[in-house]
Amino acid sequence: MNTAEIIASLRETLEEYQHRLDHYSDQVFTTKPTPDSWSMAEVYSHVLGANLRGLKAVEYCLTGKAQPTSVGLNEIGQKLFEYGSFPPGKYDAPEALKAVVQNIHKDEAKALVAKNIERILEIKGVDEANPDFRIEHPRLGFLTAPQWVKFVLIHSLHHLEQLNRIERGFSMC
């Protein structure tokens, strides 16, 4: 998939997040299906907040605000991009990201989806980005602008699967 296709797929994925919000009651949206899991609201808070930080990393790579480095992906990052998805299973978010997850309201989630879509539509010139400008991801190593765009898509799709599991737990599908 080229960058334009990735961005188009990301927009479609974010529109799916938006569409799903119309089908969740306020109560179900903020309820944890089990004590040790996230509510749908927390998933939205995490994925959309992390995506905005990823899109900020793209901007930094494109504008030269990133430090040039030859350090690239670590082993985990290489595998993620090789597979094009997270391997099956559940993962704990990095502690820094867990700390900012909130049980947001649906209106806040809708605004975050809209902000994500707005940001991806602003992205231009990713394929021409200097490959030496990279921003570190806490688990994957140093990513280039195109890798950050791809990661935001992979991450968004991964959490759609998490929402599917939560919906099944509430017998919504």
C-alpha positions as CSV (number, residue, x, y, z in Angstrom):
1,M,0.0,0.0,0.0
2,N,1.4,3.4,-0.9
3,T,1.1,6.4,1.5
4,A,-2.0,7.8,-0.3
5,E,-3.8,4.4,0.1
6,I,-2.7,4.2,3.8
7,I,-4.1,7.7,4.5
8,A,-7.3,6.8,2.7
9,S,-7.6,3.6,4.7
10,L,-6.9,5.4,7.9
11,R,-9.6,7.9,7.1
12,E,-12.1,5.0,6.5
13,T,-11.0,3.4,9.7
14,L,-11.6,6.6,11.7
15,E,-15.0,7.0,10.0
16,E,-15.8,3.5,11.3
17,Y,-14.9,4.7,14.8
18,Q,-17.2,7.7,14.3
19,H,-20.0,5.4,13.0
20,R,-19.8,3.1,15.9
21,L,-20.3,5.9,18.4
22,D,-23.9,6.2,17.1
23,H,-24.6,2.7,18.2
24,Y,-23.3,2.8,21.8
25,S,-25.4,4.0,24.7
26,D,-23.7,6.4,27.0
27,Q,-23.7,3.8,29.8
28,V,-22.3,0.9,27.7
29,F,-19.6,3.3,26.3
30,T,-18.2,4.0,29.7
31,T,-18.6,0.6,31.3
32,K,-15.7,-1.8,31.7
33,P,-16.8,-5.3,30.6
34,T,-14.5,-6.8,33.3
35,P,-12.6,-5.1,36.1
36,D,-9.2,-5.5,34.5
37,S,-10.2,-4.3,31.0
38,W,-10.8,-1.0,29.4
39,S,-14.2,0.5,28.6
40,M,-14.9,1.5,25.0
41,A,-14.5,5.1,26.2
42,E,-11.0,4.3,27.4
43,V,-10.1,2.5,24.1
44,Y,-11.2,5.6,22.2
45,S,-9.3,7.9,24.6
46,H,-6.1,5.8,24.1
47,V,-6.2,5.1,20.4
48,L,-7.3,8.6,19.3
49,G,-4.9,10.3,21.7
50,A,-2.0,8.1,20.7
51,N,-2.9,8.7,17.0
52,L,-2.7,12.4,17.5
53,R,0.8,12.0,19.1
54,G,1.8,9.8,16.1
55,L,0.5,12.4,13.6
56,K,2.5,15.1,15.5
57,A,5.6,12.8,15.0
58,V,4.8,12.8,11.3
59,E,4.7,16.6,11.3
60,Y,8.0,16.8,13.2
61,C,9.6,14.4,10.7
62,L,8.3,16.4,7.8
63,T,9.3,19.8,9.1
64,G,12.8,18.9,10.3
65,K,11.9,19.2,14.0
66,A,13.0,15.6,14.4
67,Q,16.6,14.9,15.1
68,P,18.4,13.1,12.2
69,T,19.5,9.6,13.2
70,S,20.4,6.4,11.5
71,V,18.9,4.4,14.3
72,G,15.7,2.7,13.1
73,L,13.2,0.2,14.2
74,N,14.0,-2.3,16.9
75,E,13.2,-6.0,16.6
76,I,9.6,-5.5,17.8
77,G,9.1,-2.6,15.3
78,Q,10.6,-4.6,12.5
79,K,8.2,-7.5,13.1
80,L,5.2,-5.2,13.4
81,F,5.9,-3.6,10.1
82,E,6.8,-7.0,8.5
83,Y,3.4,-8.4,9.5
84,G,1.5,-5.2,8.9
85,S,-0.4,-5.7,12.2
86,F,0.0,-6.5,15.8
87,P,0.4,-10.2,16.3
88,P,-2.7,-11.8,17.9
89,G,-3.1,-11.3,21.6
90,K,-3.6,-8.6,24.2
91,Y,-1.0,-6.0,24.9
92,D,-0.4,-3.6,27.7
93,A,0.0,0.0,26.6
94,P,3.3,1.7,27.5
95,E,3.0,3.2,31.0
96,A,3.3,6.8,29.7
97,L,0.2,6.2,27.5
98,K,-1.8,4.3,30.2
99,A,-1.4,7.4,32.4
100,V,-3.3,9.6,30.0
101,V,-6.2,7.2,29.2
102,Q,-9.6,8.6,30.4
103,N,-13.1,7.3,30.5
104,I,-14.3,10.0,28.1
105,H,-17.8,10.9,27.0
106,K,-19.1,10.1,23.5
107,D,-19.1,13.8,22.6
108,E,-15.4,14.0,23.5
109,A,-14.8,10.8,21.4
110,K,-16.6,12.3,18.4
111,A,-14.4,15.5,18.7
112,L,-11.3,13.4,18.9
113,V,-12.2,11.4,15.8
114,A,-12.9,14.6,13.9
115,K,-9.6,16.0,15.0
116,N,-7.8,12.9,13.9
117,I,-9.5,13.0,10.5
118,E,-8.6,16.7,10.2
119,R,-5.0,16.0,10.9
120,I,-4.6,13.2,8.4
121,L,-6.1,15.4,5.7
122,E,-3.4,18.0,6.5
123,I,-0.6,15.6,5.9
124,K,1.3,16.3,2.7
125,G,4.7,15.2,1.3
126,V,5.2,12.1,3.4
127,D,6.8,10.2,0.6
128,E,9.4,13.0,0.1
129,A,10.3,13.2,3.8
130,N,13.9,12.9,4.7
131,P,14.4,9.3,5.9
132,D,17.0,10.4,8.5
133,F,14.4,12.4,10.4
134,R,12.9,10.0,12.9
135,I,10.9,10.1,16.1
136,E,11.2,7.4,18.7
137,H,8.2,5.2,19.6
138,P,8.4,3.8,23.1
139,R,8.2,0.2,22.0
140,L,9.1,0.1,18.3
141,G,12.3,2.2,18.0
142,F,12.8,5.2,15.7
143,L,10.2,5.7,13.0
144,T,10.3,7.8,9.8
145,A,7.3,9.9,8.6
146,P,5.9,7.1,6.4
147,Q,6.4,4.5,9.2
148,W,4.5,6.7,11.6
149,V,1.5,7.1,9.1
150,K,1.5,3.3,8.7
151,F,1.7,2.7,12.4
152,V,-1.3,5.0,13.1
153,L,-3.3,2.8,10.7
154,I,-2.0,-0.5,12.2
155,H,-2.8,0.9,15.7
156,S,-6.3,2.0,14.8
157,L,-7.1,-1.3,13.2
158,H,-5.8,-3.2,16.2
159,H,-8.1,-1.3,18.5
160,L,-11.1,-1.8,16.3
161,E,-10.5,-5.5,17.1
162,Q,-10.5,-4.6,20.7
163,L,-13.8,-2.8,20.4
164,N,-15.2,-5.9,18.6
165,R,-14.2,-8.0,21.7
166,I,-15.8,-5.5,24.0
167,E,-19.0,-5.5,21.9
168,R,-19.1,-9.3,22.0
169,G,-18.8,-9.1,25.8
170,F,-21.9,-6.9,25.8
171,S,-23.6,-9.1,23.2
172,M,-23.8,-6.1,20.8
173,C,-23.0,-8.0,17.6
